[in-house]
């Protein structure tokens, strides 16, 4: 029983640290995914705008 009393605080602190790090890494992963989606959407919008501007105007005359 003495071993449990000695090791329990370290185990509890280790578990708290593990849950905190897991939460941080999951938040970072979610943020990276959201950033990638936003960047892909912005690139898609930019390509669509370029296509609309360039349709029928490739030779410089109307």
N, CA, C and O atoms as a Tripos MOL2 file, in Angstrom:
@<TRIPOS>MOLECULE
protein
  248   247    62     0     0
PROTEIN
NO_CHARGES

@<TRIPOS>ATOM
      1 N           0.8180   -1.1900    0.0000 N.3       1 UNK1
      2 CA          0.0000    0.0000    0.0000 C.3       1 UNK1
      3 C           0.8630    1.2550    0.0000 C.2       1 UNK1
      4 O           0.4600    2.2890   -0.5320 O.2       1 UNK1
      5 N           2.0310    1.1670    0.5870 N.am      2 UNK2
      6 CA          2.9250    2.3290    0.6220 C.3       2 UNK2
      7 C           3.3550    2.7240   -0.7850 C.2       2 UNK2
      8 O           3.5090    3.9070   -1.0860 O.2       2 UNK2
      9 N           3.5490    1.7270   -1.6450 N.am      3 UNK3
     10 CA          3.9730    2.0180   -3.0170 C.3       3 UNK3
     11 C           2.9040    2.7960   -3.7800 C.2       3 UNK3
     12 O           3.2140    3.6980   -4.5570 O.2       3 UNK3
     13 N           1.6580    2.4390   -3.5510 N.am      4 UNK4
     14 CA          0.5600    3.1330   -4.2160 C.3       4 UNK4
     15 C           0.5210    4.5940   -3.7630 C.2       4 UNK4
     16 O           0.3480    5.4920   -4.5880 O.2       4 UNK4
     17 N           0.6760    4.8310   -2.4980 N.am      5 UNK5
     18 CA          0.6460    6.1930   -1.9640 C.3       5 UNK5
     19 C           1.8050    7.0180   -2.5130 C.2       5 UNK5
     20 O           1.6740    8.2280   -2.6970 O.2       5 UNK5
     21 N           2.9230    6.3780   -2.7700 N.am      6 UNK6
     22 CA          4.0780    7.0890   -3.2930 C.3       6 UNK6
     23 C           3.9330    7.3480   -4.7930 C.2       6 UNK6
     24 O           4.2760    8.4290   -5.2700 O.2       6 UNK6
     25 N           3.4280    6.3660   -5.5330 N.am      7 UNK7
     26 CA          3.3510    6.4790   -6.9830 C.3       7 UNK7
     27 C           2.0900    7.1850   -7.4950 C.2       7 UNK7
     28 O           2.1090    7.7370   -8.5950 O.2       7 UNK7
     29 N           1.0140    7.1790   -6.7370 N.am      8 UNK8
     30 CA         -0.2510    7.7340   -7.1910 C.3       8 UNK8
     31 C          -0.1680    9.2110   -7.5980 C.2       8 UNK8
     32 O          -0.6970    9.5600   -8.6540 O.2       8 UNK8
     33 N           0.4610   10.0870   -6.8260 N.am      9 UNK9
     34 CA          0.5390   11.4840   -7.2730 C.3       9 UNK9
     35 C           1.2490   11.6480   -8.6200 C.2       9 UNK9
     36 O           0.8140   12.4380   -9.4580 O.2       9 UNK9
     37 N           2.3190   10.9190   -8.8240 N.am     10 UNK10
     38 CA          3.0350   11.0000  -10.1000 C.3      10 UNK10
     39 C           2.1790   10.4950  -11.2500 C.2      10 UNK10
     40 O           2.1870   11.0800  -12.3330 O.2      10 UNK10
     41 N           1.4470    9.4240  -11.0290 N.am     11 UNK11
     42 CA          0.5830    8.8710  -12.0620 C.3      11 UNK11
     43 C          -0.5380    9.8590  -12.3970 C.2      11 UNK11
     44 O          -0.8620   10.0550  -13.5680 O.2      11 UNK11
     45 N          -1.1220   10.4710  -11.3880 N.am     12 UNK12
     46 CA         -2.2070   11.4250  -11.6120 C.3      12 UNK12
     47 C          -1.6870   12.6410  -12.3840 C.2      12 UNK12
     48 O          -2.3200   13.0820  -13.3430 O.2      12 UNK12
     49 N          -0.5560   13.1740  -11.9780 N.am     13 UNK13
     50 CA          0.0230   14.3190  -12.6850 C.3      13 UNK13
     51 C           0.3720   13.9280  -14.1210 C.2      13 UNK13
     52 O           0.1690   14.7170  -15.0440 O.2      13 UNK13
     53 N           0.8870   12.7330  -14.3110 N.am     14 UNK14
     54 CA          1.1920   12.2520  -15.6600 C.3      14 UNK14
     55 C          -0.0560   12.1520  -16.5170 C.2      14 UNK14
     56 O          -0.0250   12.5180  -17.6920 O.2      14 UNK14
     57 N          -1.1490   11.6650  -15.9570 N.am     15 UNK15
     58 CA         -2.4040   11.5700  -16.7100 C.3      15 UNK15
     59 C          -2.9540   12.9550  -17.0490 C.2      15 UNK15
     60 O          -3.4400   13.1710  -18.1590 O.2      15 UNK15
     61 N          -2.8820   13.8820  -16.1140 N.am     16 UNK16
     62 CA         -3.3350   15.2420  -16.3910 C.3      16 UNK16
     63 C          -2.5010   15.8480  -17.5160 C.2      16 UNK16
     64 O          -3.0440   16.4850  -18.4190 O.2      16 UNK16
     65 N          -1.1970   15.6550  -17.4640 N.am     17 UNK17
     66 CA         -0.3130   16.1610  -18.5160 C.3      17 UNK17
     67 C          -0.6630   15.5250  -19.8620 C.2      17 UNK17
     68 O          -0.7040   16.2110  -20.8830 O.2      17 UNK17
     69 N          -0.9100   14.2310  -19.8630 N.am     18 UNK18
     70 CA         -1.2480   13.5260  -21.1050 C.3      18 UNK18
     71 C          -2.5440   14.0700  -21.7070 C.2      18 UNK18
     72 O          -2.6130   14.3150  -22.9110 O.2      18 UNK18
     73 N          -3.5790   14.2600  -20.8700 N.am     19 UNK19
     74 CA         -4.8450   14.7950  -21.3740 C.3      19 UNK19
     75 C          -4.6750   16.2290  -21.8880 C.2      19 UNK19
     76 O          -5.2680   16.5950  -22.9030 O.2      19 UNK19
     77 N          -3.8770   17.0340  -21.2020 N.am     20 UNK20
     78 CA         -3.6480   18.4120  -21.6460 C.3      20 UNK20
     79 C          -2.9300   18.4270  -22.9920 C.2      20 UNK20
     80 O          -3.3120   19.1850  -23.8830 O.2      20 UNK20
     81 N          -1.9110   17.6120  -23.1510 N.am     21 UNK21
     82 CA         -1.1760   17.5710  -24.4190 C.3      21 UNK21
     83 C          -2.0590   17.0300  -25.5390 C.2      21 UNK21
     84 O          -2.0030   17.5240  -26.6650 O.2      21 UNK21
     85 N          -2.8650   16.0280  -25.2430 N.am     22 UNK22
     86 CA         -3.7790   15.4790  -26.2400 C.3      22 UNK22
     87 C          -4.7540   16.5550  -26.7030 C.2      22 UNK22
     88 O          -5.0400   16.6680  -27.8940 O.2      22 UNK22
     89 N          -5.2570   17.3360  -25.7710 N.am     23 UNK23
     90 CA         -6.1800   18.4170  -26.1110 C.3      23 UNK23
     91 C          -5.4990   19.4750  -26.9790 C.2      23 UNK23
     92 O          -6.0880   19.9560  -27.9470 O.2      23 UNK23
     93 N          -4.2810   19.8330  -26.6420 N.am     24 UNK24
     94 CA         -3.5360   20.8310  -27.4140 C.3      24 UNK24
     95 C          -3.2730   20.3270  -28.8280 C.2      24 UNK24
     96 O          -3.4610   21.0690  -29.7920 O.2      24 UNK24
     97 N          -2.8440   19.0870  -28.9610 N.am     25 UNK25
     98 CA         -2.5570   18.5400  -30.2860 C.3      25 UNK25
     99 C          -3.8200   18.4120  -31.1300 C.2      25 UNK25
    100 O          -3.7820   18.6520  -32.3370 O.2      25 UNK25
    101 N          -4.9380   18.0360  -30.5100 N.am     26 UNK26
    102 CA         -6.1950   17.9530  -31.2560 C.3      26 UNK26
    103 C          -6.6460   19.3370  -31.7130 C.2      26 UNK26
    104 O          -7.1380   19.4900  -32.8310 O.2      26 UNK26
    105 N          -6.4850   20.3300  -30.8680 N.am     27 UNK27
    106 CA         -6.8530   21.6920  -31.2570 C.3      27 UNK27
    107 C          -5.9660   22.1720  -32.4020 C.2      27 UNK27
    108 O          -6.4470   22.8210  -33.3310 O.2      27 UNK27
    109 N          -4.6760   21.8570  -32.3400 N.am     28 UNK28
    110 CA         -3.7560   22.2500  -33.4030 C.3      28 UNK28
    111 C          -4.1250   21.5680  -34.7120 C.2      28 UNK28
    112 O          -4.0940   22.1920  -35.7720 O.2      28 UNK28
    113 N          -4.4750   20.2900  -34.6400 N.am     29 UNK29
    114 CA         -4.8630   19.5580  -35.8480 C.3      29 UNK29
    115 C          -6.1230   20.1590  -36.4540 C.2      29 UNK29
    116 O          -6.2110   20.3210  -37.6710 O.2      29 UNK29
    117 N          -7.0920   20.4900  -35.6190 N.am     30 UNK30
    118 CA         -8.3280   21.0990  -36.1120 C.3      30 UNK30
    119 C          -8.0540   22.4570  -36.7450 C.2      30 UNK30
    120 O          -8.6310   22.7940  -37.7780 O.2      30 UNK30
    121 N          -7.1740   23.2340  -36.1240 N.am     31 UNK31
    122 CA         -6.8280   24.5460  -36.6610 C.3      31 UNK31
    123 C          -6.1260   24.4160  -38.0120 C.2      31 UNK31
    124 O          -6.3950   25.1960  -38.9250 O.2      31 UNK31
    125 N          -5.2340   23.4440  -38.1470 N.am     32 UNK32
    126 CA         -4.5560   23.2280  -39.4270 C.3      32 UNK32
    127 C          -5.5330   22.8010  -40.5100 C.2      32 UNK32
    128 O          -5.4160   23.2350  -41.6560 O.2      32 UNK32
    129 N          -6.4880   21.9600  -40.1620 N.am     33 UNK33
    130 CA         -7.4910   21.5310  -41.1390 C.3      33 UNK33
    131 C          -8.3610   22.7060  -41.5710 C.2      33 UNK33
    132 O          -8.6650   22.8470  -42.7560 O.2      33 UNK33
    133 N          -8.7610   23.5400  -40.6320 N.am     34 UNK34
    134 CA         -9.5810   24.7040  -40.9670 C.3      34 UNK34
    135 C          -8.7960   25.6780  -41.8420 C.2      34 UNK34
    136 O          -9.3430   26.2480  -42.7860 O.2      34 UNK34
    137 N          -7.5300   25.8660  -41.5340 N.am     35 UNK35
    138 CA         -6.6850   26.7550  -42.3370 C.3      35 UNK35
    139 C          -6.5260   26.2150  -43.7530 C.2      35 UNK35
    140 O          -6.5730   26.9780  -44.7170 O.2      35 UNK35
    141 N          -6.3390   24.9020  -43.8820 N.am     36 UNK36
    142 CA         -6.1970   24.2930  -45.2140 C.3      36 UNK36
    143 C          -7.4910   24.4440  -46.0170 C.2      36 UNK36
    144 O          -7.4480   24.7300  -47.2130 O.2      36 UNK36
    145 N          -8.6430   24.2510  -45.3630 N.am     37 UNK37
    146 CA         -9.9150   24.4350  -46.0600 C.3      37 UNK37
    147 C         -10.0960   25.8760  -46.5080 C.2      37 UNK37
    148 O         -10.5320   26.1300  -47.6310 O.2      37 UNK37
    149 N          -9.7640   26.8190  -45.6390 N.am     38 UNK38
    150 CA         -9.9100   28.2360  -45.9900 C.3      38 UNK38
    151 C          -8.9740   28.6070  -47.1340 C.2      38 UNK38
    152 O          -9.3600   29.3510  -48.0360 O.2      38 UNK38
    153 N          -7.7610   28.1010  -47.1040 N.am     39 UNK39
    154 CA         -6.7990   28.3990  -48.1640 C.3      39 UNK39
    155 C          -7.2500   27.7810  -49.4870 C.2      39 UNK39
    156 O          -7.1450   28.4230  -50.5320 O.2      39 UNK39
    157 N          -7.7410   26.5630  -49.4550 N.am     40 UNK40
    158 CA         -8.2290   25.9180  -50.6800 C.3      40 UNK40
    159 C          -9.4310   26.6730  -51.2390 C.2      40 UNK40
    160 O          -9.5580   26.8320  -52.4530 O.2      40 UNK40
    161 N         -10.3040   27.1350  -50.3620 N.am     41 UNK41
    162 CA        -11.4620   27.9000  -50.8150 C.3      41 UNK41
    163 C         -11.0220   29.2270  -51.4310 C.2      41 UNK41
    164 O         -11.5620   29.6470  -52.4540 O.2      41 UNK41
    165 N         -10.0530   29.8790  -50.8170 N.am     42 UNK42
    166 CA         -9.5560   31.1510  -51.3550 C.3      42 UNK42
    167 C          -8.8920   30.9400  -52.7130 C.2      42 UNK42
    168 O          -9.0770   31.7490  -53.6230 O.2      42 UNK42
    169 N          -8.1250   29.8670  -52.8590 N.am     43 UNK43
    170 CA         -7.4900   29.5750  -54.1520 C.3      43 UNK43
    171 C          -8.5500   29.2610  -55.2030 C.2      43 UNK43
    172 O          -8.4240   29.6810  -56.3530 O.2      43 UNK43
    173 N          -9.5850   28.5330  -54.8220 N.am     44 UNK44
    174 CA        -10.6610   28.2220  -55.7490 C.3      44 UNK44
    175 C         -11.4040   29.4700  -56.1800 C.2      44 UNK44
    176 O         -11.7600   29.6090  -57.3500 O.2      44 UNK44
    177 N         -11.6400   30.3760  -55.2480 N.am     45 UNK45
    178 CA        -12.3040   31.6330  -55.5910 C.3      45 UNK45
    179 C         -11.4320   32.4800  -56.5060 C.2      45 UNK45
    180 O         -11.9340   33.1090  -57.4370 O.2      45 UNK45
    181 N         -10.1320   32.4990  -56.2460 N.am     46 UNK46
    182 CA         -9.2190   33.2780  -57.0820 C.3      46 UNK46
    183 C          -9.1660   32.6930  -58.4940 C.2      46 UNK46
    184 O          -9.1500   33.4440  -59.4690 O.2      46 UNK46
    185 N          -9.1390   31.3850  -58.6150 N.am     47 UNK47
    186 CA         -9.1260   30.7510  -59.9390 C.3      47 UNK47
    187 C         -10.4210   31.0350  -60.6770 C.2      47 UNK47
    188 O         -10.4070   31.3000  -61.8790 O.2      47 UNK47
    189 N         -11.5400   30.9820  -59.9690 N.am     48 UNK48
    190 CA        -12.8270   31.2610  -60.5920 C.3      48 UNK48
    191 C         -12.9080   32.6950  -61.0780 C.2      48 UNK48
    192 O         -13.4560   32.9550  -62.1490 O.2      48 UNK48
    193 N         -12.3730   33.6260  -60.3100 N.am     49 UNK49
    194 CA        -12.3850   35.0330  -60.7190 C.3      49 UNK49
    195 C         -11.4780   35.2440  -61.9240 C.2      49 UNK49
    196 O         -11.8230   36.0000  -62.8320 O.2      49 UNK49
    197 N         -10.3270   34.5870  -61.9440 N.am     50 UNK50
    198 CA         -9.4250   34.6930  -63.0960 C.3      50 UNK50
    199 C         -10.0830   34.1310  -64.3480 C.2      50 UNK50
    200 O          -9.9500   34.7020  -65.4310 O.2      50 UNK50
    201 N         -10.7850   33.0260  -64.2060 N.am     51 UNK51
    202 CA        -11.4530   32.4130  -65.3490 C.3      51 UNK51
    203 C         -12.5320   33.3400  -65.8940 C.2      51 UNK51
    204 O         -12.6730   33.4830  -67.1080 O.2      51 UNK51
    205 N         -13.2890   33.9660  -65.0070 N.am     52 UNK52
    206 CA        -14.3370   34.8840  -65.4540 C.3      52 UNK52
    207 C         -13.7550   36.1080  -66.1530 C.2      52 UNK52
    208 O         -14.3190   36.5790  -67.1400 O.2      52 UNK52
    209 N         -12.6380   36.6280  -65.6580 N.am     53 UNK53
    210 CA        -12.0160   37.7960  -66.2780 C.3      53 UNK53
    211 C         -11.4060   37.4640  -67.6210 C.2      53 UNK53
    212 O         -11.3990   38.3020  -68.5230 O.2      53 UNK53
    213 N         -10.8910   36.2490  -67.7690 N.am     54 UNK54
    214 CA        -10.1620   35.8830  -68.9810 C.3      54 UNK54
    215 C         -11.0370   35.2550  -70.0610 C.2      54 UNK54
    216 O         -10.5740   35.0960  -71.1910 O.2      54 UNK54
    217 N         -12.2500   34.9010  -69.7670 N.am     55 UNK55
    218 CA        -13.1320   34.2960  -70.7920 C.3      55 UNK55
    219 C         -13.4220   35.2930  -71.8980 C.2      55 UNK55
    220 O         -13.9590   36.3720  -71.6490 O.2      55 UNK55
    221 N         -13.0620   34.9260  -73.1290 N.am     56 UNK56
    222 CA        -13.3440   35.7730  -74.2680 C.3      56 UNK56
    223 C         -12.4090   36.9480  -74.4310 C.2      56 UNK56
    224 O         -12.5680   37.7350  -75.3630 O.2      56 UNK56
    225 N         -11.4550   37.0840  -73.5630 N.am     57 UNK57
    226 CA        -10.5420   38.2170  -73.6470 C.3      57 UNK57
    227 C          -9.0930   37.7630  -73.8080 C.2      57 UNK57
    228 O          -8.1670   38.5070  -73.4840 O.2      57 UNK57
    229 N          -8.9000   36.5570  -74.3020 N.am     58 UNK58
    230 CA         -7.5400   36.0290  -74.3900 C.3      58 UNK58
    231 C          -6.7160   36.7230  -75.4520 C.2      58 UNK58
    232 O          -5.4890   36.7460  -75.3490 O.2      58 UNK58
    233 N          -7.3470   37.2940  -76.4740 N.am     59 UNK59
    234 CA         -6.5630   37.9480  -77.5260 C.3      59 UNK59
    235 C          -6.4540   39.4670  -77.3160 C.2      59 UNK59
    236 O          -5.8140   40.1570  -78.1090 O.2      59 UNK59
    237 N          -7.0650   39.9760  -76.2680 N.am     60 UNK60
    238 CA         -6.9470   41.3910  -75.9560 C.3      60 UNK60
    239 C          -7.9740   42.2610  -76.6510 C.2      60 UNK60
    240 O          -7.9760   43.4770  -76.4610 O.2      60 UNK60
    241 N          -8.8590   41.6630  -77.4610 N.am     61 UNK61
    242 CA         -9.8910   42.4360  -78.1660 C.3      61 UNK61
    243 C         -11.2720   41.9500  -77.7540 C.2      61 UNK61
    244 O         -11.4570   40.7860  -77.3970 O.2      61 UNK61
    245 N         -12.2410   42.8620  -77.8090 N.am     62 UNK62
    246 CA        -13.6360   42.4850  -77.5530 C.3      62 UNK62
    247 C         -14.3690   42.2800  -78.8170 C.2      62 UNK62
    248 O         -15.5560   41.9570  -78.7960 O.2      62 UNK62
@<TRIPOS>BOND
     1     1     2 1
     2     2     3 1
     3     3     4 2
     4     3     5 am
     5     5     6 1
     6     6     7 1
     7     7     8 2
     8     7     9 am
     9     9    10 1
    10    10    11 1
    11    11    12 2
    12    11    13 am
    13    13    14 1
    14    14    15 1
    15    15    16 2
    16    15    17 am
    17    17    18 1
    18    18    19 1
    19    19    20 2
    20    19    21 am
    21    21    22 1
    22    22    23 1
    23    23    24 2
    24    23    25 am
    25    25    26 1
    26    26    27 1
    27    27    28 2
    28    27    29 am
    29    29    30 1
    30    30    31 1
    31    31    32 2
    32    31    33 am
    33    33    34 1
    34    34    35 1
    35    35    36 2
    36    35    37 am
    37    37    38 1
    38    38    39 1
    39    39    40 2
    40    39    41 am
    41    41    42 1
    42    42    43 1
    43    43    44 2
    44    43    45 am
    45    45    46 1
    46    46    47 1
    47    47    48 2
    48    47    49 am
    49    49    50 1
    50    50    51 1
    51    51    52 2
    52    51    53 am
    53    53    54 1
    54    54    55 1
    55    55    56 2
    56    55    57 am
    57    57    58 1
    58    58    59 1
    59    59    60 2
    60    59    61 am
    61    61    62 1
    62    62    63 1
    63    63    64 2
    64    63    65 am
    65    65    66 1
    66    66    67 1
    67    67    68 2
    68    67    69 am
    69    69    70 1
    70    70    71 1
    71    71    72 2
    72    71    73 am
    73    73    74 1
    74    74    75 1
    75    75    76 2
    76    75    77 am
    77    77    78 1
    78    78    79 1
    79    79    80 2
    80    79    81 am
    81    81    82 1
    82    82    83 1
    83    83    84 2
    84    83    85 am
    85    85    86 1
    86    86    87 1
    87    87    88 2
    88    87    89 am
    89    89    90 1
    90    90    91 1
    91    91    92 2
    92    91    93 am
    93    93    94 1
    94    94    95 1
    95    95    96 2
    96    95    97 am
    97    97    98 1
    98    98    99 1
    99    99   100 2
   100    99   101 am
   101   101   102 1
   102   102   103 1
   103   103   104 2
   104   103   105 am
   105   105   106 1
   106   106   107 1
   107   107   108 2
   108   107   109 am
   109   109   110 1
   110   110   111 1
   111   111   112 2
   112   111   113 am
   113   113   114 1
   114   114   115 1
   115   115   116 2
   116   115   117 am
   117   117   118 1
   118   118   119 1
   119   119   120 2
   120   119   121 am
   121   121   122 1
   122   122   123 1
   123   123   124 2
   124   123   125 am
   125   125   126 1
   126   126   127 1
   127   127   128 2
   128   127   129 am
   129   129   130 1
   130   130   131 1
   131   131   132 2
   132   131   133 am
   133   133   134 1
   134   134   135 1
   135   135   136 2
   136   135   137 am
   137   137   138 1
   138   138   139 1
   139   139   140 2
   140   139   141 am
   141   141   142 1
   142   142   143 1
   143   143   144 2
   144   143   145 am
   145   145   146 1
   146   146   147 1
   147   147   148 2
   148   147   149 am
   149   149   150 1
   150   150   151 1
   151   151   152 2
   152   151   153 am
   153   153   154 1
   154   154   155 1
   155   155   156 2
   156   155   157 am
   157   157   158 1
   158   158   159 1
   159   159   160 2
   160   159   161 am
   161   161   162 1
   162   162   163 1
   163   163   164 2
   164   163   165 am
   165   165   166 1
   166   166   167 1
   167   167   168 2
   168   167   169 am
   169   169   170 1
   170   170   171 1
   171   171   172 2
   172   171   173 am
   173   173   174 1
   174   174   175 1
   175   175   176 2
   176   175   177 am
   177   177   178 1
   178   178   179 1
   179   179   180 2
   180   179   181 am
   181   181   182 1
   182   182   183 1
   183   183   184 2
   184   183   185 am
   185   185   186 1
   186   186   187 1
   187   187   188 2
   188   187   189 am
   189   189   190 1
   190   190   191 1
   191   191   192 2
   192   191   193 am
   193   193   194 1
   194   194   195 1
   195   195   196 2
   196   195   197 am
   197   197   198 1
   198   198   199 1
   199   199   200 2
   200   199   201 am
   201   201   202 1
   202   202   203 1
   203   203   204 2
   204   203   205 am
   205   205   206 1
   206   206   207 1
   207   207   208 2
   208   207   209 am
   209   209   210 1
   210   210   211 1
   211   211   212 2
   212   211   213 am
   213   213   214 1
   214   214   215 1
   215   215   216 2
   216   215   217 am
   217   217   218 1
   218   218   219 1
   219   219   220 2
   220   219   221 am
   221   221   222 1
   222   222   223 1
   223   223   224 2
   224   223   225 am
   225   225   226 1
   226   226   227 1
   227   227   228 2
   228   227   229 am
   229   229   230 1
   230   230   231 1
   231   231   232 2
   232   231   233 am
   233   233   234 1
   234   234   235 1
   235   235   236 2
   236   235   237 am
   237   237   238 1
   238   238   239 1
   239   239   240 2
   240   239   241 am
   241   241   242 1
   242   242   243 1
   243   243   244 2
   244   243   245 am
   245   245   246 1
   246   246   247 1
   247   247   248 2
@<TRIPOS>SUBSTRUCTURE
     1 UNK1         2 RESIDUE 1 A UNK
     2 UNK2         6 RESIDUE 1 A UNK
     3 UNK3        10 RESIDUE 1 A UNK
     4 UNK4        14 RESIDUE 1 A UNK
     5 UNK5        18 RESIDUE 1 A UNK
     6 UNK6        22 RESIDUE 1 A UNK
     7 UNK7        26 RESIDUE 1 A UNK
     8 UNK8        30 RESIDUE 1 A UNK
     9 UNK9        34 RESIDUE 1 A UNK
    10 UNK10       38 RESIDUE 1 A UNK
    11 UNK11       42 RESIDUE 1 A UNK
    12 UNK12       46 RESIDUE 1 A UNK
    13 UNK13       50 RESIDUE 1 A UNK
    14 UNK14       54 RESIDUE 1 A UNK
    15 UNK15       58 RESIDUE 1 A UNK
    16 UNK16       62 RESIDUE 1 A UNK
    17 UNK17       66 RESIDUE 1 A UNK
    18 UNK18       70 RESIDUE 1 A UNK
    19 UNK19       74 RESIDUE 1 A UNK
    20 UNK20       78 RESIDUE 1 A UNK
    21 UNK21       82 RESIDUE 1 A UNK
    22 UNK22       86 RESIDUE 1 A UNK
    23 UNK23       90 RESIDUE 1 A UNK
    24 UNK24       94 RESIDUE 1 A UNK
    25 UNK25       98 RESIDUE 1 A UNK
    26 UNK26      102 RESIDUE 1 A UNK
    27 UNK27      106 RESIDUE 1 A UNK
    28 UNK28      110 RESIDUE 1 A UNK
    29 UNK29      114 RESIDUE 1 A UNK
    30 UNK30      118 RESIDUE 1 A UNK
    31 UNK31      122 RESIDUE 1 A UNK
    32 UNK32      126 RESIDUE 1 A UNK
    33 UNK33      130 RESIDUE 1 A UNK
    34 UNK34      134 RESIDUE 1 A UNK
    35 UNK35      138 RESIDUE 1 A UNK
    36 UNK36      142 RESIDUE 1 A UNK
    37 UNK37      146 RESIDUE 1 A UNK
    38 UNK38      150 RESIDUE 1 A UNK
    39 UNK39      154 RESIDUE 1 A UNK
    40 UNK40      158 RESIDUE 1 A UNK
    41 UNK41      162 RESIDUE 1 A UNK
    42 UNK42      166 RESIDUE 1 A UNK
    43 UNK43      170 RESIDUE 1 A UNK
    44 UNK44      174 RESIDUE 1 A UNK
    45 UNK45      178 RESIDUE 1 A UNK
    46 UNK46      182 RESIDUE 1 A UNK
    47 UNK47      186 RESIDUE 1 A UNK
    48 UNK48      190 RESIDUE 1 A UNK
    49 UNK49      194 RESIDUE 1 A UNK
    50 UNK50      198 RESIDUE 1 A UNK
    51 UNK51      202 RESIDUE 1 A UNK
    52 UNK52      206 RESIDUE 1 A UNK
    53 UNK53      210 RESIDUE 1 A UNK
    54 UNK54      214 RESIDUE 1 A UNK
    55 UNK55      218 RESIDUE 1 A UNK
    56 UNK56      222 RESIDUE 1 A UNK
    57 UNK57      226 RESIDUE 1 A UNK
    58 UNK58      230 RESIDUE 1 A UNK
    59 UNK59      234 RESIDUE 1 A UNK
    60 UNK60      238 RESIDUE 1 A UNK
    61 UNK61      242 RESIDUE 1 A UNK
    62 UNK62      246 RESIDUE 1 A UNK
